[in-house]
Amino acid sequence: MEYQEHTQPVAGYSPYGRWIATAQQVKDTLTIVAMNLMLLVPIAWPGLVLYFLRWRLTKRTAKRGTAITLWALTFVHELLCVWLFISSKHDPDMAGMLPFEIGYIVGMMVSVAGLLEAMGSQAEQG
């Protein structure tokens, strides 16, 4: 007697979602390289954890619930970093941080796109 399992395959993350995740990872890789020793400061560690977790979104097998969670956390992280760099404009020790500020603003926009795509894809799935 042959046993057949009647379950649908789990839908993977969309190609557009993977493209957005790859764009975010490229942006963050450039930021990490540019930050250099600043990454030793504990405030940078949550961003590094998110960076490594987000690699899952570049794969076809990423789940949509995971994508929504990671994009939401990424947005909050990027928003807090923008706030940090904007609020420290008058600190002479933070001179030359405009490229990071711009990078985090771009990261916020990419995060919103990724979050909207993941939520829209989940709504299509039912």
Residue frames as a rotation matrix with the C-alpha (Angstrom) as fourth column:
MET 1
0.586 0.810 0.000 0.00
0.810 -0.586 0.000 0.00
0.000 0.000 -1.000 0.00
GLU 2
-0.403 -0.746 0.530 1.41
0.758 -0.596 -0.263 3.33
0.512 0.296 0.806 -1.03
TYR 3
0.204 0.397 -0.895 1.18
0.847 -0.529 -0.042 6.31
-0.490 -0.750 -0.444 1.31
GLN 4
-0.256 -0.238 0.937 0.70
0.726 -0.687 0.024 9.75
0.638 0.687 0.348 -0.23
GLU 5
-0.415 0.060 -0.908 0.91
0.729 -0.574 -0.372 12.92
-0.544 -0.816 0.194 1.75
HIS 6
0.115 0.581 0.806 -1.57
0.898 -0.407 0.165 15.57
0.424 0.705 -0.569 0.64
THR 7
0.377 -0.054 -0.924 0.06
0.567 -0.776 0.277 18.74
-0.732 -0.629 -0.262 1.85
GLN 8
0.932 -0.067 0.356 0.83
0.252 -0.585 -0.771 21.78
0.260 0.808 -0.529 -0.19
PRO 9
-0.045 -0.994 -0.102 4.43
0.925 -0.003 -0.380 22.83
0.377 -0.111 0.919 -0.44
VAL 10
0.317 0.070 -0.946 5.30
0.652 -0.740 0.164 25.85
-0.689 -0.669 -0.280 1.66
ALA 11
0.802 0.005 0.597 5.40
0.496 -0.564 -0.661 28.91
0.333 0.826 -0.455 -0.54
GLY 12
-0.116 -0.939 -0.323 8.81
0.989 -0.140 0.052 30.51
-0.094 -0.314 0.945 -0.50
TYR 13
0.062 0.016 -0.998 9.63
0.253 -0.968 0.000 34.17
-0.966 -0.252 -0.064 -0.32
SER 14
0.884 0.415 0.214 8.98
0.302 -0.160 -0.940 35.99
-0.356 0.896 -0.267 -3.61
PRO 15
0.144 -0.854 0.500 11.76
0.973 0.030 -0.230 36.86
0.181 0.520 0.835 -6.09
TYR 16
0.297 0.018 0.955 11.02
0.141 -0.990 -0.025 40.56
0.944 0.142 -0.297 -5.55
GLY 17
0.961 0.085 0.262 11.33
-0.246 -0.163 0.956 40.09
0.124 -0.983 -0.135 -1.78
ARG 18
0.586 -0.808 0.061 14.65
0.717 0.552 0.426 38.31
-0.377 -0.206 0.903 -2.22
TRP 19
0.084 -0.535 0.841 15.86
0.759 -0.513 -0.402 41.15
0.646 0.672 0.363 -4.45
ILE 20
0.620 0.201 0.758 14.93
-0.251 -0.865 0.434 43.72
0.743 -0.460 -0.486 -1.78
ALA 21
0.959 -0.278 0.058 16.69
0.046 0.352 0.935 41.63
-0.280 -0.894 0.351 0.89
THR 22
0.309 -0.887 0.344 19.81
0.950 0.300 -0.081 41.42
-0.031 0.352 0.936 -1.27
ALA 23
0.207 -0.182 0.961 19.77
0.327 -0.913 -0.244 45.21
0.922 0.364 -0.130 -1.77
GLN 24
0.872 0.145 0.467 19.53
-0.371 -0.426 0.825 45.70
0.318 -0.893 -0.318 2.02
GLN 25
0.790 -0.611 0.043 22.41
0.452 0.629 0.633 43.27
-0.414 -0.481 0.773 2.58
VAL 26
0.141 -0.744 0.653 24.61
0.876 -0.214 -0.432 45.08
0.461 0.633 0.622 0.04
LYS 27
0.423 0.080 0.903 23.84
-0.127 -0.981 0.146 48.41
0.897 -0.177 -0.405 1.74
ASP 28
0.948 -0.024 0.316 24.61
-0.314 0.053 0.948 46.96
-0.040 -0.998 0.043 5.16
THR 29
0.590 -0.797 0.127 27.81
0.797 0.600 0.067 45.29
-0.130 0.061 0.990 3.93
LEU 30
0.058 -0.548 0.835 29.06
0.531 -0.691 -0.490 48.67
0.845 0.472 0.251 2.69
THR 31
0.628 0.235 0.741 28.06
-0.432 -0.687 0.584 50.26
0.647 -0.688 -0.330 6.01
ILE 32
0.959 -0.282 0.011 29.87
0.164 0.589 0.791 47.56
-0.230 -0.757 0.611 7.99
VAL 33
0.269 -0.906 0.328 33.03
0.936 0.165 -0.312 48.00
0.228 0.391 0.892 5.93
ALA 34
0.057 -0.214 0.975 32.87
0.191 -0.956 -0.221 51.80
0.980 0.199 -0.014 6.34
MET 35
0.823 0.342 0.454 32.18
-0.343 -0.339 0.876 51.67
0.454 -0.876 -0.161 10.09
ASN 36
-0.027 -0.940 -0.339 35.24
-0.126 0.340 -0.932 49.56
0.992 0.018 -0.128 10.80
LEU 37
-0.813 -0.451 -0.369 36.10
0.273 0.266 -0.925 49.93
0.515 -0.852 -0.093 14.52
MET 38
-0.573 0.673 0.467 32.76
-0.795 -0.595 -0.118 51.53
0.198 -0.439 0.876 15.40
LEU 39
0.213 0.677 -0.704 31.33
-0.440 0.710 0.550 48.01
0.873 0.193 0.449 15.22
LEU 40
-0.568 -0.486 -0.664 33.08
0.378 0.563 -0.735 47.19
0.731 -0.669 -0.137 18.50
VAL 41
-0.829 0.357 0.430 30.67
-0.553 -0.634 -0.540 49.51
0.080 -0.685 0.724 20.32
PRO 42
-0.841 0.478 0.252 27.82
0.311 0.810 -0.497 47.45
-0.442 -0.340 -0.830 21.83
ILE 43
-0.072 0.872 -0.485 25.17
-0.335 -0.479 -0.811 49.69
-0.939 0.104 0.327 20.30
ALA 44
-0.239 -0.093 -0.966 26.15
-0.970 -0.028 0.243 48.29
-0.049 0.995 -0.083 16.88
TRP 45
-0.908 -0.263 0.325 25.64
-0.289 0.957 -0.036 44.64
-0.302 -0.127 -0.945 17.88
PRO 46
-0.043 0.941 0.336 21.86
0.044 0.338 -0.940 44.44
-0.998 -0.026 -0.056 17.29
GLY 47
0.501 0.176 -0.847 22.46
-0.757 -0.386 -0.528 45.62
-0.420 0.905 -0.060 13.73
LEU 48
-0.531 -0.763 -0.368 25.05
-0.846 0.504 0.173 42.91
0.053 0.404 -0.913 13.22
VAL 49
-0.693 0.367 0.620 22.65
-0.001 0.860 -0.510 40.26
-0.721 -0.354 -0.596 14.52
LEU 50
0.412 0.889 -0.198 19.95
-0.174 -0.136 -0.975 41.49
-0.894 0.436 0.098 12.12
TYR 51
0.100 -0.477 -0.873 22.49
-0.977 -0.215 0.006 41.52
-0.190 0.852 -0.488 9.29
PHE 52
-0.871 -0.490 0.014 23.26
-0.483 0.863 0.147 37.85
-0.084 0.121 -0.989 9.79
LEU 53
-0.432 0.792 0.432 19.59
0.183 0.546 -0.817 36.88
-0.883 -0.274 -0.381 10.28
ARG 54
0.339 0.627 -0.701 18.52
-0.512 -0.502 -0.697 38.75
-0.789 0.596 0.151 7.13
TRP 55
-0.674 -0.594 -0.440 20.65
-0.702 0.329 0.631 36.51
-0.230 0.734 -0.638 4.94
ARG 56
-0.661 0.508 0.553 17.77
0.337 0.859 -0.387 34.03
-0.671 -0.070 -0.738 5.29
LEU 57
0.311 0.858 -0.409 15.58
-0.009 -0.427 -0.904 36.43
-0.950 0.285 -0.125 3.30
THR 58
-0.123 -0.424 -0.897 17.84
-0.904 -0.325 0.277 36.17
-0.409 0.846 -0.343 0.26
LYS 59
-0.957 -0.229 0.180 17.00
-0.165 0.935 0.314 32.47
-0.240 0.270 -0.932 -0.07
ARG 60
-0.577 0.747 -0.331 14.01
-0.406 0.090 0.910 30.97
0.709 0.659 0.251 -1.82
THR 61
-0.284 0.442 -0.851 12.98
0.542 0.806 0.237 29.00
0.791 -0.393 -0.469 1.27
ALA 62
-0.995 -0.087 0.038 12.46
0.022 -0.602 -0.798 31.96
0.092 -0.793 0.602 3.62
LYS 63
-0.303 0.935 -0.182 9.04
0.949 0.313 0.027 31.97
0.082 -0.165 -0.983 5.25
ARG 64
-0.077 0.361 0.929 6.82
0.381 -0.851 0.362 35.02
0.921 0.382 -0.072 5.00
GLY 65
0.894 0.409 -0.183 6.24
0.298 -0.237 0.925 35.28
0.335 -0.881 -0.334 8.75
THR 66
0.245 -0.905 -0.348 9.99
0.856 0.034 0.516 35.35
-0.455 -0.424 0.783 9.27
ALA 67
-0.425 -0.394 0.815 10.30
0.803 -0.580 0.138 37.99
0.418 0.713 0.563 6.56
ILE 68
0.445 0.673 0.590 7.70
0.259 -0.728 0.635 40.23
0.857 -0.129 -0.499 8.19
THR 69
0.886 -0.139 -0.441 9.38
0.441 -0.035 0.897 39.93
-0.140 -0.990 0.030 11.59
LEU 70
-0.048 -0.999 -0.017 12.88
0.912 -0.051 0.407 40.61
-0.407 0.004 0.913 10.26
TRP 71
-0.320 -0.036 0.947 11.75
0.669 -0.716 0.199 43.55
0.671 0.697 0.253 8.12
ALA 72
0.743 0.623 0.244 9.88
0.235 -0.584 0.777 45.11
0.627 -0.520 -0.580 11.05
LEU 73
0.693 -0.565 -0.447 12.91
0.553 0.020 0.833 44.73
-0.462 -0.825 0.327 13.33
THR 74
-0.291 -0.819 0.495 15.16
0.954 -0.213 0.209 46.10
-0.066 0.533 0.843 10.58
PHE 75
0.139 0.419 0.897 12.93
0.484 -0.819 0.307 49.15
0.864 0.392 -0.317 10.16
VAL 76
0.969 0.215 -0.124 13.00
0.200 -0.380 0.903 49.87
0.147 -0.900 -0.411 13.89
HIS 77
0.319 -0.931 -0.179 16.79
0.768 0.143 0.625 49.46
-0.556 -0.336 0.760 13.93
GLU 78
-0.346 -0.441 0.828 17.30
0.878 -0.463 0.121 51.76
0.330 0.769 0.547 10.92
LEU 79
0.514 0.628 0.584 14.93
0.323 -0.773 0.546 54.35
0.794 -0.092 -0.600 12.44
LEU 80
0.910 -0.210 -0.357 16.84
0.330 -0.152 0.932 54.33
-0.250 -0.966 -0.069 15.75
CYS 81
-0.053 -0.987 0.151 20.16
0.907 0.016 0.420 54.69
-0.417 0.159 0.895 13.91
VAL 82
-0.105 0.098 0.990 18.85
0.663 -0.735 0.143 57.66
0.741 0.671 0.013 11.91
TRP 83
0.861 0.475 0.182 17.66
0.161 -0.594 0.788 59.23
0.483 -0.649 -0.588 15.15
LEU 84
0.604 -0.711 -0.361 21.07
0.627 0.143 0.766 58.58
-0.493 -0.689 0.532 16.76
PHE 85
-0.345 -0.812 0.471 23.02
0.933 -0.245 0.262 60.19
-0.098 0.530 0.842 13.93
ILE 86
0.098 0.444 0.890 20.63
0.484 -0.803 0.347 63.15
0.870 0.397 -0.294 13.57
SER 87
0.939 0.336 -0.076 20.64
0.214 -0.397 0.892 63.85
0.269 -0.854 -0.445 17.32
SER 88
0.470 -0.833 -0.293 24.45
0.620 0.075 0.781 63.84
-0.629 -0.549 0.551 17.48
LYS 89
0.572 -0.219 0.791 25.03
0.697 -0.378 -0.609 66.48
0.433 0.899 -0.063 14.77
HIS 90
0.777 -0.235 0.585 26.33
-0.347 -0.934 0.085 68.97
0.526 -0.268 -0.807 17.30
ASP 91
0.798 -0.532 0.282 28.83
-0.029 0.434 0.901 66.54
-0.602 -0.727 0.331 18.81
PRO 92
0.410 -0.699 -0.586 32.33
-0.903 -0.402 -0.152 67.22
-0.129 0.591 -0.796 17.40
ASP 93
-0.483 -0.592 0.645 33.27
-0.514 0.788 0.339 63.57
-0.709 -0.168 -0.685 17.96
MET 94
0.040 0.610 0.791 30.56
0.444 0.699 -0.561 62.55
-0.895 0.374 -0.243 15.48
ALA 95
0.152 -0.048 -0.987 31.78
-0.682 -0.728 -0.069 64.70
-0.716 0.683 -0.143 12.59
GLY 96
-0.628 -0.429 -0.650 31.72
-0.778 0.324 0.538 63.03
-0.020 0.843 -0.537 9.19
MET 97
-0.753 0.380 0.537 28.72
0.085 0.866 -0.493 60.83
-0.652 -0.326 -0.684 9.94
LEU 98
-0.127 0.751 -0.648 26.49
-0.789 -0.473 -0.392 62.19
-0.601 0.462 0.652 7.14
PRO 99
-0.485 -0.040 -0.873 27.13
-0.733 0.563 0.382 59.17
0.477 0.825 -0.302 4.86
PHE 100
-0.963 0.157 -0.219 25.95
0.246 0.842 -0.479 56.84
0.109 -0.516 -0.850 7.64
GLU 101
-0.515 0.812 -0.275 22.87
-0.164 -0.408 -0.898 58.98
-0.841 -0.418 0.344 8.23
ILE 102
-0.138 0.425 -0.894 22.02
-0.978 -0.199 0.057 58.85
-0.154 0.883 0.444 4.53
GLY 103
-0.746 -0.227 -0.627 22.71
-0.392 0.910 0.137 55.12
0.539 0.347 -0.767 4.46
TYR 104
-0.896 0.439 -0.074 20.32
0.315 0.508 -0.801 54.48
-0.314 -0.741 -0.594 7.34
ILE 105
-0.236 0.828 -0.509 17.63
-0.581 -0.540 -0.609 56.62
-0.779 0.152 0.609 5.69
VAL 106
-0.289 0.062 -0.955 18.04
-0.888 0.356 0.291 54.49
0.359 0.932 -0.048 2.55
GLY 107
-0.944 -0.119 -0.306 17.87
-0.006 0.938 -0.347 51.42
0.329 -0.326 -0.886 4.80
MET 108
-0.619 0.786 -0.016 14.57
-0.122 -0.116 -0.986 52.65
-0.776 -0.608 0.168 6.26
MET 109
-0.002 0.627 -0.779 13.11
-0.936 -0.275 -0.220 52.98
-0.352 0.729 0.587 2.77
VAL 110
-0.507 -0.238 -0.829 14.34
-0.595 0.792 0.137 49.53
0.624 0.562 -0.543 1.75
SER 111
-0.990 0.138 0.010 12.95
0.079 0.620 -0.781 48.08
-0.113 -0.773 -0.624 4.99
VAL 112
-0.284 0.938 -0.201 9.54
-0.501 -0.323 -0.803 49.61
-0.817 -0.127 0.562 4.33
ALA 113
-0.028 0.229 -0.973 9.58
-0.984 0.167 0.068 48.18
0.178 0.959 0.220 0.79
GLY 114
-0.774 -0.336 -0.537 10.54
-0.272 0.942 -0.197 44.75
0.572 -0.007 -0.820 2.13
LEU 115
-0.864 0.491 0.109 7.90
0.002 0.220 -0.975 44.87
-0.503 -0.843 -0.191 4.85
LEU 116
-0.064 0.874 -0.481 5.16
-0.773 -0.349 -0.530 45.96
-0.631 0.338 0.698 2.44
GLU 117
-0.217 -0.079 -0.973 6.17
-0.851 0.504 0.149 43.28
0.478 0.860 -0.177 -0.05
ALA 118
-0.950 -0.173 -0.260 6.18
-0.032 0.881 -0.471 40.56
0.311 -0.440 -0.843 2.60
MET 119
-0.629 0.777 0.018 2.81
-0.115 -0.070 -0.991 41.68
-0.769 -0.625 0.133 3.97
GLY 120
0.011 0.622 -0.783 1.33
-0.937 -0.268 -0.226 41.96
-0.350 0.736 0.580 0.48
SER 121
-0.501 -0.271 -0.822 2.61
-0.617 0.778 0.120 38.54
0.607 0.567 -0.557 -0.49
GLN 122
-0.986 0.168 0.017 1.16
0.098 0.652 -0.752 37.05
-0.137 -0.740 -0.659 2.67
ALA 123
-0.294 0.931 -0.216 -2.23
-0.497 -0.342 -0.797 38.62
-0.817 -0.126 0.563 1.92
GLU 124
-0.071 0.210 -0.975 -2.14
-0.981 0.162 0.106 37.05
0.180 0.964 0.195 -1.57
GLN 125
-0.837 -0.323 -0.441 -1.44
-0.261 0.945 -0.198 33.64
0.481 -0.050 -0.875 -0.03
GLY 126
0.127 0.976 -0.179 -4.60
-0.058 0.188 0.981 33.94
0.990 -0.114 0.081 2.02
